[in-house]
Amino acid sequence: MYGGVFIAEETIRVALVGGNGPVSVNGTTASSNSTFTLHKGDRLEIDAYSEGSIAYLAASGGWSGDPAANVKRNDILVSNERTVQGNATAQHLSRPPQSLATGKIRATHGPQFDTGLWTEDPMSVLAERNRVGTRLSGKPSIGFQEITSEPACIGAIQVTPKGEWIVIGPDGPTIGGYPKVGVVIEADLARVSQLRENQSLSFQLLTAEEALLESERQQNETNSLASLIRTSAQRP
């Protein structure tokens, strides 16, 4: 995230979650991964993030203008609510988002899994990364052969002739002719999106059964958090 400057047009509640970096309100240090109140004229500044690469800023009542188009310059936060309900003090996540979890990226076998192509050695994130895919450094593959193009899914790990690995993102191709040696498990897809250029990472193989259990565990945590949010919003 490149950061930005945002001005509140009236009293609103905002939430900022995702990567970590310098945040301030009217020059006073604030915190990422928290929710707090802005009053009319307050200036929210978000600097370039030092951990993670994506953050989400939500405002009660919505936005004036297109925040996606103006994220690199001043923008306006506006609420349709004339009064803001609830506690006006800042509230913070009890732990970092799952997308910032550390450790190996977990994956299952791909349709062209091959011990000669697969490696759990450390790799580095290359500059070519976006919603289409994340490219990782590697080494030339011995015996590499392209395959007939076939369907590919989000999280599929393709190996190029240079040995680079490409993890397909949400806007990535739906077919591909590179061998797919693995697939990032659903529970770790958000972690891939938070990777930064030159960051080191490695992979760990899981069985399909283990991957499903991790997905169920993460979904249960998400459901519990959503339930807690709904309960808090209903309090007088």
Rosetta blueprint (number, residue, H / E / L):
1 M L
2 Y L
3 G L
4 G E
5 V E
6 F E
7 I E
8 A E
9 E L
10 E L
11 T L
12 I E
13 R E
14 V E
15 A E
16 L E
17 V E
18 G E
19 G E
20 N E
21 G L
22 P L
23 V E
24 S E
25 V E
26 N L
27 G L
28 T E
29 T E
30 A L
31 S L
32 S L
33 N L
34 S E
35 T E
36 F E
37 T E
38 L E
39 H L
40 K L
41 G L
42 D L
43 R E
44 L E
45 E E
46 I E
47 D L
48 A L
49 Y L
50 S L
51 E E
52 G E
53 S E
54 I E
55 A E
56 Y E
57 L E
58 A E
59 A E
60 S L
61 G L
62 G L
63 W E
64 S E
65 G L
66 D L
67 P L
68 A L
69 A L
70 N L
71 V L
72 K L
73 R L
74 N L
75 D E
76 I E
77 L E
78 V L
79 S L
80 N L
81 E L
82 R L
83 T L
84 V L
85 Q L
86 G L
87 N L
88 A L
89 T L
90 A L
91 Q E
92 H E
93 L L
94 S L
95 R L
96 P L
97 P L
98 Q H
99 S H
100 L H
101 A L
102 T L
103 G L
104 K L
105 I E
106 R E
107 A E
108 T E
109 H E
110 G L
111 P L
112 Q L
113 F L
114 D L
115 T L
116 G L
117 L L
118 W L
119 T L
120 E L
121 D L
122 P L
123 M E
124 S E
125 V E
126 L E
127 A E
128 E E
129 R E
130 N L
131 R L
132 V L
133 G E
134 T E
135 R E
136 L E
137 S L
138 G L
139 K L
140 P L
141 S L
142 I L
143 G L
144 F L
145 Q L
146 E L
147 I L
148 T L
149 S L
150 E E
151 P E
152 A L
153 C L
154 I L
155 G L
156 A E
157 I E
158 Q E
159 V E
160 T L
161 P L
162 K L
163 G L
164 E L
165 W E
166 I E
167 V E
168 I E
169 G L
170 P L
171 D L
172 G L
173 P L
174 T L
175 I E
176 G E
177 G L
178 Y L
179 P L
180 K E
181 V E
182 G E
183 V E
184 V E
185 I L
186 E H
187 A H
188 D H
189 L H
190 A H
191 R H
192 V H
193 S H
194 Q L
195 L L
196 R L
197 E L
198 N L
199 Q L
200 S E
201 L E
202 S L
203 F E
204 Q E
205 L E
206 L L
207 T L
208 A H
209 E H
210 E H
211 A H
212 L H
213 L H
214 E H
215 S H
216 E H
217 R H
218 Q H
219 Q H
220 N H
221 E H
222 T H
223 N H
224 S H
225 L H
226 A H
227 S H
228 L H
229 I H
230 R H
231 T H
232 S H
233 A H
234 Q H
235 R L
236 P L
